[in-house]
Amino acid sequence: MRAVLRRLPPLIATLLAVSFLTFLLTSLLPGDPAEQILGPQSATPERLAAVRAELRLDDALPVRYVRWLGDAATGDLGRSYRTNQQVRDAIIERLPVTVQIGGMAIGFALLVAVPLGMISAYRSGGPVDRVVTGGSFMLLSIPSFMMALVLILVFAVNLGWLPATGWTRISDDLGQNLRAALLPAASLAVGELAVYTRLLRSDMIGTLQEDYIALARAKGMPTFWILLRHALRPSSFSLLTVVGLQVGAVMTGSVVIETLFALPGVGRLLVDSVYQRDLIMVQGIALVVAVSYVLVNFIVDIVYSYLDPRIRHGRTAART
């Protein structure tokens, strides 16, 4: 609890900074913000006056920010001037798609990276390690959108196993939902897989040189048990931190991936809103993504401090 309370002031300050920068999306537009929001073809005097009145553009910037922050804190992110839909409702409607794709991508990456990193560390310097290391370098050099195009060409166009576009909700058909999510998730997972593998390999090589690992070997414990029970946990703290940091990267990558696969997620909604000059929608999406990124990393930081006793002991020693 003390660790949480100690991190709350920086968290609140970060969230306030993120919200203020997001608010400036519309406030720093060149010219008349109301005209930029509506576009030149829709900017009639009546609609301009309505937008100015709704956003209270005649008020001072701090006053507008405080009012907008209060509305955002209650879930009111405004209303789209293109679809007349509440921004909150539009995001909630599409968020499950983005969360599922991102969650599957991170899950796929960890499922493959953990055993590869462990084997590579255990066989450090050997043929397996060289193959895994070289493969990681190769995967890191491939952008997610390029991997998506390759996967579409192979599994959708040539083999016809998976759909190239479209989406089926879980409530409608679980099997079709997983088939539609597999290629987008795999496209995002490739880059994460390479990062996780190299990070776990590096940390586990150091862990395997510790005295307690040598003691476990001297006791005759099986190798797989030493790797899983004694080496994996102390080697996974950095991996846990990076997974939290990669949540933002997955959200960012979903913008391109959801557009390529025509998925009705938050990323595609953001792209469509930019093209349609729906800046209120862009502002709301940017705020939700940024706040989610900050909160996820806050949670990871708390979990990290509880999993690694060295952090707690170090802080106790520093206080004494």
C-alpha positions, -999 to 999 in steps of 0.1 A, spaced: 0 0 0 28 24 8 43 17 -26 10 26 -43 6 58 -23 42 68 -30 36 66 -67 2 83 -68 14 119 -70 37 112 -100 8 93 -116 -16 121 -111 9 147 -125 15 125 -155 -22 121 -162 -28 158 -159 1 165 -183 -13 139 -208 -48 154 -206 -35 189 -211 -15 180 -242 -45 161 -255 -68 191 -249 -43 212 -270 -52 191 -301 -81 214 -308 -69 245 -290 -37 250 -310 -53 246 -344 -43 273 -369 -71 297 -376 -106 292 -363 -108 259 -344 -146 257 -352 -139 260 -389 -111 233 -387 -135 210 -369 -164 214 -394 -143 217 -425 -147 244 -452 -177 228 -469 -197 224 -437 -187 256 -420 -219 276 -423 -223 306 -400 -250 287 -380 -229 256 -375 -198 277 -367 -217 295 -340 -230 262 -326 -195 247 -324 -181 279 -307 -210 278 -282 -206 241 -274 -168 243 -270 -170 277 -254 -141 289 -276 -146 325 -264 -135 315 -228 -99 316 -217 -78 285 -223 -74 275 -186 -112 278 -181 -119 256 -211 -94 230 -200 -108 227 -165 -143 224 -179 -132 198 -205 -112 179 -178 -142 177 -156 -164 164 -184 -137 138 -193 -134 127 -157 -171 118 -158 -168 100 -192 -180 128 -214 -155 131 -242 -177 151 -265 -198 143 -295 -186 136 -331 -195 163 -355 -194 138 -384 -216 109 -370 -233 127 -341 -222 98 -319 -208 102 -284 -170 97 -285 -172 76 -254 -197 52 -270 -177 50 -302 -146 40 -283 -164 15 -261 -179 -1 -291 -146 -6 -309 -122 -11 -279 -128 -49 -275 -114 -54 -310 -82 -36 -303 -78 -51 -268 -83 -86 -282 -58 -82 -310 -33 -66 -287 -38 -92 -260 -34 -121 -285 -3 -105 -299 14 -102 -266 2 -137 -256 16 -152 -288 49 -134 -284 53 -146 -248 43 -181 -256 71 -184 -282 97 -161 -267 99 -176 -232 109 -211 -243 132 -197 -271 149 -174 -246 154 -201 -221 168 -226 -246 190 -199 -261 204 -189 -227 210 -225 -216 228 -232 -249 245 -198 -250 271 -197 -278 259 -229 -294 242 -235 -327 207 -231 -312 216 -198 -296 231 -185 -329 200 -195 -348 176 -179 -323 198 -147 -321 200 -144 -359 163 -150 -362 155 -124 -336 176 -98 -355 158 -107 -387 124 -104 -372 133 -70 -355 141 -56 -390 106 -64 -404 80 -38 -398 46 -50 -386 28 -38 -417 53 -56 -440 48 -88 -420 10 -83 -423 13 -81 -460 34 -113 -462 10 -132 -439 -20 -121 -460 -3 -132 -492 6 -166 -478 -23 -176 -456 -52 -157 -471 -44 -154 -508 -23 -184 -516 -35 -210 -491 -69 -195 -483 -68 -207 -447 -76 -174 -430 -96 -143 -440 -77 -113 -452 -102 -87 -440 -134 -85 -420 -143 -92 -384 -167 -114 -365 -175 -107 -329 -170 -133 -302 -207 -133 -293 -216 -141 -329 -192 -169 -336 -161 -177 -315 -144 -198 -342 -148 -172 -369 -137 -145 -345 -104 -163 -338 -98 -169 -375 -103 -132 -382 -80 -122 -353 -52 -146 -360 -34 -128 -388 -36 -93 -373 -24 -106 -339 5 -126 -355 15 -95 -375 19 -75 -342 34 -104 -323 64 -109 -346 83 -78 -335 74 -83 -298 85 -119 -300 120 -109 -311 123 -82 -283 111 -106 -256 134 -134 -267 165 -113 -267 157 -97 -234 149 -130 -216 180 -146 -230 203 -118 -218 189 -118 -183 188 -156 -180 225 -160 -190 234 -139 -160 210 -158 -137 224 -192 -147 258 -181 -134 245 -175 -99 256 -197 -70 221 -210 -62 218 -223 -98 251 -242 -93 238 -255 -60 206 -268 -77 227 -285 -103 248 -301 -76 217 -315 -60 209 -333 -92 178 -314 -101 166 -318 -137 176 -291 -161 140 -282 -171 131 -278 -134 161 -255 -127 152 -234 -157 115 -231 -149 116 -230 -111 149 -213 -102 160 -193 -133 129 -181 -150 114 -159 -123 144 -138 -114 151 -134 -152 116 -122 -160 115 -89 -141 129 -69 -170 106 -88 -194 76 -79 -173 86 -42 -174 91 -43 -212 57 -60 -217 40 -31 -199 59 -7 -221 50 -26 -252 13 -21 -245 16 14 -260 36 0 -289 9 -25 -296 -18 1 -294 2 23 -319 8 -6 -342 -29 -14 -342 -35 18 -362 -18 4 -393 -28 -33 -387 -65 -25 -382 -65 -4 -414 -48 -32 -434 -72 -59 -422 -103 -36 -422 -109 -43 -385 -135 -21 -366 -111 -12 -338 -100 20 -321 -70 22 -344 -90 23 -376 -115 47 -359 -86 70 -353 -74 68 -389 -110 74 -402 -114 103 -379 -82 120 -390 -92 116 -427 -127 130 -419 -112 159 -398 -133 147 -368 -109 163 -343 -132 158 -313 -131 121 -319 -93 122 -324 -90 141 -292 -110 115 -273 -92 85 -287 -58 101 -280 -68 107 -244 -80 72 -239 -49 56 -254 -25 78 -235 -43 73 -202 -44 35 -207 -7 35 -215 1 54 -183 -21 33 -161 -8 0 -175 27 10 -168 18 22 -133 3 -12 -126 34 -30 -140 56 -8 -119 37 -18 -87 37 -55 -96 74 -53 -104 82 -39 -70 62 -67 -52 77 -95 -73 113 -84 -69 122 -83 -32 155 -66 -40 136 -34 -48 117 -34 -15 148 -43 5 167 -16 -12 141 10 -4 140 -2 33 178 1 35 177 35 19 152 47 45 173 33 74 
